[in-house]
Structures are given as structure tokens and as C-alpha cells.
């Protein structure tokens, strides 16, 4: 079995889960409420769905923020290509020389 080691995996799973939840809901996932369940079962299910509806935008916002932070962190750090690494080294050397001159 292959283990997923991507740093984006947890946030991607949350986004996928929220997308699946809303897709099932839009396609009639609540139609089973028309059956003959007990009132307590219907109430419990409706409270669960209400909590999921309220919390899903929060989960999406946090997931998108996490993915963008991780993407920005790996791509803006100057470690993605040798050219960017060299430019970061040149900047460090230039700043060190400027500080010595002061």
C-alpha cells in the first residue's frame, strides 16, 4: 500500500469532503427524510446536517488558507530552483557588505 506523503493531503481531503457533502446534498441526499423514521432520528440527522452546513465554509476557508500558505512558503523561499537559490545567496552577501560599511 502506498503512503501519501504530500503536505497538501490533509487540506485536500477536507476540501474533497466538503465538496462531496455539498454535491450529495444538491443531488437530493436528504430525500430519505420522507421515509418513516422516528422523530428523534430525524431530529438528530437534521442537527448533524445543520452543523455540517454551518461549519463547511469555515473548513473550506481554513483549507484554502493552509494550501496557499504552504504553496507560497515552498515557492517564495528561494529553494525551488538553483537560480533563485543563487539570487538569494547574492542578496545575502550584498546585505552583509552593506552592514559592514555602516
C-alpha positions as a Python dict, from the first residue, in 0.01 Angstrom:
ca = {
    (1, 'X'): (0, 0, 0),
    (2, 'X'): (138, 341, -99),
    (3, 'X'): (151, 605, 173),
    (4, 'X'): (60, 959, 71),
    (5, 'X'): (332, 1197, 190),
    (6, 'X'): (215, 1523, 35),
    (7, 'X'): (197, 1821, 264),
    (8, 'X'): (-120, 1926, 83),
    (9, 'X'): (-302, 1597, 153),
    (10, 'X'): (-490, 1687, 477),
    (11, 'X'): (-627, 2014, 340),
    (12, 'X'): (-711, 1842, 11),
    (13, 'X'): (-908, 1574, 193),
    (14, 'X'): (-1107, 1841, 378),
    (15, 'X'): (-1185, 2022, 53),
    (16, 'X'): (-1285, 1695, -112),
    (17, 'X'): (-1507, 1601, 180),
    (18, 'X'): (-1686, 1936, 178),
    (19, 'X'): (-1730, 1915, -198),
    (20, 'X'): (-1873, 1563, -167),
    (21, 'X'): (-2108, 1674, 113),
    (22, 'X'): (-2248, 1963, -92),
    (23, 'X'): (-2273, 1750, -409),
    (24, 'X'): (-2472, 1481, -232),
    (25, 'X'): (-2690, 1748, -73),
    (26, 'X'): (-2759, 1915, -406),
    (27, 'X'): (-2843, 1585, -570),
    (28, 'X'): (-3111, 1506, -313),
    (29, 'X'): (-2921, 1347, -26),
    (30, 'X'): (-3190, 1450, 221),
    (31, 'X'): (-3468, 1267, 38),
    (32, 'X'): (-3454, 981, 290),
    (33, 'X'): (-3621, 1213, 544),
    (34, 'X'): (-3952, 1150, 369),
    (35, 'X'): (-3942, 789, 494),
    (36, 'X'): (-4090, 660, 817),
    (37, 'X'): (-3814, 726, 1071),
    (38, 'X'): (-3875, 814, 1431),
    (39, 'X'): (-3885, 1184, 1520),
    (40, 'X'): (-3567, 1152, 1729),
    (41, 'X'): (-3377, 1005, 1433),
    (42, 'X'): (-3496, 1283, 1205),
    (43, 'X'): (-3408, 1550, 1464),
    (44, 'X'): (-3061, 1404, 1521),
    (45, 'X'): (-2992, 1388, 1148),
    (46, 'X'): (-3113, 1744, 1095),
    (47, 'X'): (-2891, 1876, 1377),
    (48, 'X'): (-2592, 1696, 1223),
    (49, 'X'): (-2667, 1840, 879),
    (50, 'X'): (-2715, 2189, 1023),
    (51, 'X'): (-2375, 2170, 1196),
    (52, 'X'): (-2211, 2046, 875),
    (53, 'X'): (-2369, 2326, 671),
    (54, 'X'): (-2255, 2589, 921),
    (55, 'X'): (-1902, 2452, 961),
    (56, 'X'): (-1827, 2363, 598),
    (57, 'X'): (-1747, 2722, 485),
    (58, 'X'): (-1510, 2751, 781),
    (59, 'X'): (-1340, 2425, 684),
    (60, 'X'): (-1305, 2539, 322),
    (61, 'X'): (-1160, 2876, 426),
    (62, 'X'): (-905, 2714, 659),
    (63, 'X'): (-809, 2455, 396),
    (64, 'X'): (-759, 2714, 124),
    (65, 'X'): (-552, 2929, 361),
    (66, 'X'): (-337, 2628, 455),
    (67, 'X'): (-280, 2522, 94),
    (68, 'X'): (-195, 2876, -17),
    (69, 'X'): (39, 2926, 281),
    (70, 'X'): (221, 2601, 209),
    (71, 'X'): (241, 2676, -165),
    (72, 'X'): (368, 3027, -104),
    (73, 'X'): (617, 2904, 157),
    (74, 'X'): (780, 2650, -72),
    (75, 'X'): (779, 2870, -381),
    (76, 'X'): (884, 3202, -223),
    (77, 'X'): (1163, 3062, -8),
    (78, 'X'): (1416, 3070, -292),
    (79, 'X'): (1478, 2697, -277),
    (80, 'X'): (1279, 2581, -576),
    (81, 'X'): (1541, 2640, -846),
    (82, 'X'): (1918, 2685, -843),
    (83, 'X'): (1880, 3031, -998),
    (84, 'X'): (1659, 3152, -714),
    (85, 'X'): (1898, 2995, -464),
    (86, 'X'): (2189, 3182, -624),
    (87, 'X'): (1998, 3510, -619),
    (88, 'X'): (1916, 3463, -253),
    (89, 'X'): (2284, 3400, -181),
    (90, 'X'): (2386, 3715, -374),
    (91, 'X'): (2132, 3919, -179),
    (92, 'X'): (2267, 3784, 149),
    (93, 'X'): (2625, 3872, 51),
    (94, 'X'): (2526, 4223, -61),
    (95, 'X'): (2338, 4289, 262),
    (96, 'X'): (2635, 4168, 466),
    (97, 'X'): (2869, 4407, 279),
    (98, 'X'): (2629, 4698, 328),
    (99, 'X'): (2615, 4631, 701),
    (100, 'X'): (2997, 4622, 726),
    (101, 'X'): (3022, 4959, 555),
    (102, 'X'): (2797, 5126, 815),
}
